[in-house]
Structures are given as structure tokens and as C-alpha cells.
Amino acid sequence: MGPVEAADEPFSALPSTSGARGASDPMGVSVTWQFAAILGGLALVLVVLLWAVWEFVVSAEQRRLIASRSALAQAEYSASTPMVRLDAALHRTEWGARLSRRLARAGTEVRLSTFLVALVGGSLLAVVVVWQVLAPLFGLLAAAGVAFLFFSYLSRAEAKRREEFTGQLPDLARVLSNATSAGLALPTAVAIAADELDGPAGEELGRMAESMKLGANFEEAVAELRERMPSRELGVLLSTLIVASRSGGSLVSALRNISTTLENRKETRREVQTILAETTSTVWALGFMSVGALFLLNMIQPGIMRTMTSEPAGIGVLLIAAALFVVGFVAVSRITRFKM
């Protein structure tokens, strides 16, 4: 190696500045393009989102207009369904109208036709199942039992809603007292109470207010409410309102006194119901245990129920047992029934 070559070696070992600059330029360009691509993507997403929101608003407005134009057609279609036609036919009968009023008093949103179709379907299913499992006689009794359960549920729903309405009477009396003390008329006070109260009281007072808006006078609306909600406490309150609407008088003080009395009766009823709740549950438990005993005997000795129902002695034993259960059920039900 010559002296010139040895002198050039340190300079050849140094990195080239132009090469480093050339290698760094592509990296800067790629970062810039990536940032621009991200911004472009975000802008595109924002544009698509705004377009989707606009389309949703426009389509919602179009659906509203279409729905408002076709409301009559929708109502005509709903009125032409088989269940609605059956419901209208049942309402024209006396017993159908009576049962419809009971459903309304129970506060259920079930149509009369739906209730009867479910009743008939459940009875037929019980007949088929119990007929095959136990005996034909028990199949017929099962249909009657299903009907009894349906109407017992309806009666209990009526009683429960009536109790809830009675429990709201102290609040109703206070609202009416406050409204009348402010100088409002009784129909206006009833409308305010319908807005203030919830549950059965609000619903029934709303019906009463709508009835008066449609032309019924105060006494007619009160008579309709008393028919829908037969209650001694409600009768006292409504009688006070009727007397006040006829002759005037110190309605505010009377309503406040009634509110205090109803509150005391409410607490007494609650205590009595708590005491009798265990006995009432025992009555229903005995009824279901008697039905379960029949299936248990048939499982222990298959075919025993068919054998018993085919012999006069077996039918007599079953009738005596059923009579004892029915007498006990009715006796305990009447013992636990109370009126205040």
C-alpha cells in the first residue's frame, strides 16, 4: 500500500453526507403521505356519516307522512281482522258486555275475544291431557276447573285493582280538597286529580273527565265511576261531591275530614289483610294438593282412576272426597272474606 493510498483511507472511512440525506428523504415523504391519507379517510368517514344522518331524517319524515296518510287504511285493516270481528259480535250479547265490563274493572288489556279463545283452548287442552292420563270423567272436570281458574283470576284481579283504588282515595281526597280550596270547579278538580294520580285512580278519573268532556253531567259521570269501582269508601266520597255540587257548602273541610278517615281505614284494612293472607294461601294450596293427589295415586298404581270411575263404589268415594274439599274451600273462603 503506497503513501497516497494510506492517506486516503481515513477519508474513505467517513460516511457520505449526500448519501445520508438521500436516504432520509423517502422516509419524510412516506410519513407525509400517511398523514394525508389519514386526514382524507377521516374526512370521507365524516362525509358518509353526515350523509347517513341526512338520509335517516328525510326517510323518517317520509315514513311519518306515509303513516299519517294511511292511518285510515290501517284502522280499516285492523277492524277487519277475525279477532276484532269476533270481539264486536261478543259485545253485542248481554253476557259478553258484562264480561267485557269485568275485564275493564280488572284493568287487563286483554280483549274479550282473546280471553274467551284462551279459555276455550285451555279447557280443550285440559280435557285431552287429563282424559288420557287419568280418566274421561276427570277430563270433563278438568275443563270446568280451567274455567274456574280463569274466572277466579279475573275476580282476584278485580279485587286487587279495587283495593289499589281504595288505597288511593285519601290522596284523591287531598288533591280535590287542594283544588277546590284554590277556587276550581269540581270537573276541573277531577281533571287535575287524574293528571296528578297514577294507577287505577288516575285511569278511572281520566275516564270520568273524558265522559264529562263528551257531554255527560257530573252526576252521570259519578254514577259510571261508582258502577266501575263499587266501594263503600268511594261511595262516601262521591256522595259528598254530589251534595256539594248541588247545594254548595264547606267542601274543603269535608274532603279533609274524609281524607283523614280514609287513611285510618286504609291502615286497618292492611292489617286485616296481613292477618288473613296465610289462611287464604292455605285454601289455594289445599285445592292444588287435592288435584296433585289424584295424579300421585295414578302414578303409584297406573290405571286406578279409570278403574274407580268405572265402578259405582269408586265414583261414590270420589264424589264424597270432592264434596269435602269443596265444602272446606268454600267455608274457609267465606271465613276469610271481610267487609269494612
NORSULSUL-V747578 format. One record per residue. N is the residue number from 1. RES is the residue in one letter. SS is DSSP state (alpha for helix, beta for strand, coil for the rest). Layout:
N_RES_SS + N_RES_SS
This chain:
1_M_coil + 2_G_coil + 3_P_alpha + 4_V_alpha + 5_E_alpha + 6_A_alpha + 7_A_alpha + 8_D_alpha + 9_E_alpha + 10_P_alpha + 11_F_alpha + 12_S_alpha + 13_A_alpha + 14_L_coil + 15_P_coil + 16_S_coil + 17_T_alpha + 18_S_alpha + 19_G_alpha + 20_A_alpha + 21_R_alpha + 22_G_alpha + 23_A_alpha + 24_S_alpha + 25_D_alpha + 26_P_alpha + 27_M_alpha + 28_G_alpha + 29_V_alpha + 30_S_alpha + 31_V_alpha + 32_T_alpha + 33_W_alpha + 34_Q_alpha + 35_F_alpha + 36_A_alpha + 37_A_alpha + 38_I_alpha + 39_L_alpha + 40_G_alpha + 41_G_alpha + 42_L_alpha + 43_A_alpha + 44_L_alpha + 45_V_alpha + 46_L_alpha + 47_V_alpha + 48_V_alpha + 49_L_alpha + 50_L_alpha + 51_W_alpha + 52_A_alpha + 53_V_alpha + 54_W_alpha + 55_E_alpha + 56_F_alpha + 57_V_alpha + 58_V_alpha + 59_S_alpha + 60_A_alpha + 61_E_alpha + 62_Q_alpha + 63_R_alpha + 64_R_alpha + 65_L_alpha + 66_I_alpha + 67_A_alpha + 68_S_alpha + 69_R_alpha + 70_S_coil + 71_A_alpha + 72_L_alpha + 73_A_alpha + 74_Q_alpha + 75_A_alpha + 76_E_alpha + 77_Y_alpha + 78_S_alpha + 79_A_alpha + 80_S_coil + 81_T_coil + 82_P_alpha + 83_M_alpha + 84_V_alpha + 85_R_alpha + 86_L_alpha + 87_D_alpha + 88_A_alpha + 89_A_alpha + 90_L_alpha + 91_H_alpha + 92_R_coil + 93_T_coil + 94_E_alpha + 95_W_alpha + 96_G_alpha + 97_A_alpha + 98_R_alpha + 99_L_alpha + 100_S_alpha + 101_R_alpha + 102_R_alpha + 103_L_alpha + 104_A_alpha + 105_R_alpha + 106_A_alpha + 107_G_coil + 108_T_coil + 109_E_coil + 110_V_coil + 111_R_coil + 112_L_alpha + 113_S_alpha + 114_T_alpha + 115_F_alpha + 116_L_alpha + 117_V_alpha + 118_A_alpha + 119_L_alpha + 120_V_alpha + 121_G_alpha + 122_G_alpha + 123_S_alpha + 124_L_alpha + 125_L_alpha + 126_A_alpha + 127_V_alpha + 128_V_alpha + 129_V_alpha + 130_V_alpha + 131_W_alpha + 132_Q_alpha + 133_V_alpha + 134_L_coil + 135_A_coil + 136_P_alpha + 137_L_alpha + 138_F_alpha + 139_G_alpha + 140_L_alpha + 141_L_alpha + 142_A_alpha + 143_A_alpha + 144_A_alpha + 145_G_alpha + 146_V_alpha + 147_A_alpha + 148_F_alpha + 149_L_alpha + 150_F_alpha + 151_F_alpha + 152_S_alpha + 153_Y_alpha + 154_L_alpha + 155_S_alpha + 156_R_alpha + 157_A_alpha + 158_E_alpha + 159_A_alpha + 160_K_alpha + 161_R_alpha + 162_R_alpha + 163_E_alpha + 164_E_alpha + 165_F_alpha + 166_T_alpha + 167_G_alpha + 168_Q_coil + 169_L_alpha + 170_P_alpha + 171_D_alpha + 172_L_alpha + 173_A_alpha + 174_R_alpha + 175_V_alpha + 176_L_alpha + 177_S_alpha + 178_N_alpha + 179_A_alpha + 180_T_alpha + 181_S_alpha + 182_A_coil + 183_G_coil + 184_L_coil + 185_A_coil + 186_L_alpha + 187_P_alpha + 188_T_alpha + 189_A_alpha + 190_V_alpha + 191_A_alpha + 192_I_alpha + 193_A_alpha + 194_A_alpha + 195_D_alpha + 196_E_alpha + 197_L_coil + 198_D_coil + 199_G_alpha + 200_P_alpha + 201_A_alpha + 202_G_alpha + 203_E_alpha + 204_E_alpha + 205_L_alpha + 206_G_alpha + 207_R_alpha + 208_M_alpha + 209_A_alpha + 210_E_alpha + 211_S_alpha + 212_M_alpha + 213_K_alpha + 214_L_coil + 215_G_coil + 216_A_coil + 217_N_coil + 218_F_alpha + 219_E_alpha + 220_E_alpha + 221_A_alpha + 222_V_alpha + 223_A_alpha + 224_E_alpha + 225_L_alpha + 226_R_alpha + 227_E_alpha + 228_R_alpha + 229_M_coil + 230_P_coil + 231_S_coil + 232_R_alpha + 233_E_alpha + 234_L_alpha + 235_G_alpha + 236_V_alpha + 237_L_alpha + 238_L_alpha + 239_S_alpha + 240_T_alpha + 241_L_alpha + 242_I_alpha + 243_V_alpha + 244_A_alpha + 245_S_alpha + 246_R_alpha + 247_S_alpha + 248_G_coil + 249_G_coil + 250_S_coil + 251_L_alpha + 252_V_alpha + 253_S_alpha + 254_A_alpha + 255_L_alpha + 256_R_alpha + 257_N_alpha + 258_I_alpha + 259_S_alpha + 260_T_alpha + 261_T_alpha + 262_L_alpha + 263_E_alpha + 264_N_alpha + 265_R_alpha + 266_K_alpha + 267_E_alpha + 268_T_alpha + 269_R_alpha + 270_R_alpha + 271_E_alpha + 272_V_alpha + 273_Q_alpha + 274_T_alpha + 275_I_alpha + 276_L_alpha + 277_A_alpha + 278_E_alpha + 279_T_alpha + 280_T_alpha + 281_S_alpha + 282_T_alpha + 283_V_alpha + 284_W_alpha + 285_A_alpha + 286_L_alpha + 287_G_alpha + 288_F_alpha + 289_M_alpha + 290_S_alpha + 291_V_alpha + 292_G_alpha + 293_A_alpha + 294_L_alpha + 295_F_alpha + 296_L_alpha + 297_L_alpha + 298_N_alpha + 299_M_alpha + 300_I_alpha + 301_Q_coil + 302_P_coil + 303_G_coil + 304_I_alpha + 305_M_alpha + 306_R_alpha + 307_T_alpha + 308_M_alpha + 309_T_alpha + 310_S_coil + 311_E_coil + 312_P_alpha + 313_A_alpha + 314_G_alpha + 315_I_alpha + 316_G_alpha + 317_V_alpha + 318_L_alpha + 319_L_alpha + 320_I_alpha + 321_A_alpha + 322_A_alpha + 323_A_alpha + 324_L_alpha + 325_F_alpha + 326_V_alpha + 327_V_alpha + 328_G_alpha + 329_F_alpha + 330_V_alpha + 331_A_alpha + 332_V_alpha + 333_S_alpha + 334_R_alpha + 335_I_alpha + 336_T_alpha + 337_R_coil + 338_F_coil + 339_K_coil + 340_M_coil
